[in-house]
Amino acid sequence: MKIILKSLSVIMLIMAMAGCAAQKTGSRTGESTAEEVLYKQAIQALDERKFIIEATEFYFPGGKYPTKSETNSQISMDGNKAVIRFSPDLFPRSPMDHWNIEDDAAEITKGEHKKNGDIQFSMKIDGAQKWQDKELIIILYKNTNACFVHVNGGYSGHNIVDFKGHIYPPVSYTHLRAHET
């Protein structure tokens, strides 16, 4: 009889633990599904060359503290047309033609998948002047639309700025902005 009671208590304990595990998994499913949708939209937008990267936090060379972007700083691409628009507040000593760059023949290539699941893209933007050329390394974080962007001077190859942001298809970004106002 003791063996049966012990067996029943073990079975009940296992069932209770399985129920708790199912509840935890169930609550995360909604979150991960939303993140997966954003991730798939970001990959599709990058592959189709129709996206907006909204910058949220900047990292400047020289070990300065990160700067949150409170203004509209972004990089966009529509087909072969790419545009860089950074807020003048971020670069107060730099003329704005350094940070408002357009290119009608921009290139983006999908790079490698990282071991951790992130995907790296490379983008080249040629400005009207050679010194406006930029090379961007875009790392899309696994299962989210969050990214890290490394901006180099295309003519010199030196790091200009890095930033974190989010990748949106243009329609989603416009819809998101409309709800913020």
Secondary structure, 3 states (H helix, E strand, C coil): CHHHHHHHHHHHHHHHHHHHHHHHHHHHHHHHHHHHHHHHHHHHHHHHCEEEEEEEEEECCCCCCCEECCCCCEEEEECCEEEEECCCCCCCCCCHHHCEEEECCCEEEEEEECCCCCEEEEEEECCCCHHHCEEEEEEECCCCCEEEEEEEECCCCCEEEEEEEEEECHHHHHHHHHHHC
